[in-house]
Amino acid sequence: MAAMPKKAMVLAAGRGIRMRPITERTPKPMIRLDGRPLIDYALDRLGDAGVEEAVVNTHHLAEQIERHLAKRAAPKVTFSREDELLETGGGVKKALALLGTEPFIAVNADAFWLNGPTDALGRMAEIWDPERMDGLLLLHSTVEAYGYRGNGDFNCEPCGQLTRRPELEVAPWLFAGIQFLKPEVFEDTPDGAFSLNLIYDRLLEAERLFGVIHDGEWFHIGTPDGLAEAEAFLQESYPGQRRR
């Protein structure tokens, strides 16, 4: 079993266009679910798993996020401010100097999941094999995800190796916004803005991208309807309780 990475990247720079008008004044990672900002759930999960440092990239309404996290102790937070939005791949690449030379975790700031019988990040650390893998994605069932209306992202072999969803088909698994990556996968990538999908495509071609199926609940909080669906689930399933 590989060790749990000690550093993580939390992607928090997006404009949250589909969440408008909420995100005109509130950055999407600061939208409250069950009374707490979404980004706090992601950071709590990382801290509970043993991550010591988290780099948070910011752009849209950056001051709100930075002010909220300034006094957070675990994990220790540093910021990577983007003057121009760099998308997912460019944002991580800009932060590599802060992330170091070892594999790290990258989490979408709006990712909200509940652990099942096992801790999701712990399972990923157990399965992570740097000899075979350059990237490891947490996957969730396309048809069982709350608030999700898409066609999925990947097919997954029994060994965990991934392939892309064929065009015009529905894939059984979607990418849940949580991943382990090696920093060297960013070699020979563009300067400026680019998507992590560029790296995924390279790793798929090299047969170095793998997946882990999440065994708990996962929520797509991309729209106000998705947020309302997550709130309703928590109130019905855990009345009077705060979920971490």
Secondary structure, DSSP 8 states (H G I E B T S, - for coil): -----SEEEEE-----GGGTTGGGTS-GGG-EETTEEHHHHHHHHHHHHT--EEEEEE-TTHHHHHHHHTT-TTTEEEEEE-SS--HHHHHHHHTHHHH-SS-EEEEETT-EEE--SS-HHHHHHHH--TTT-SEEEEEEETTT-BT--S--SEEE-TTSBEEE--TTS--SEEEEEEEEE-GGGGTT--SS---THHHHHHHHHTT-EEEEE--SEEE--SSHHHHHHHHHHHHHHSTT----
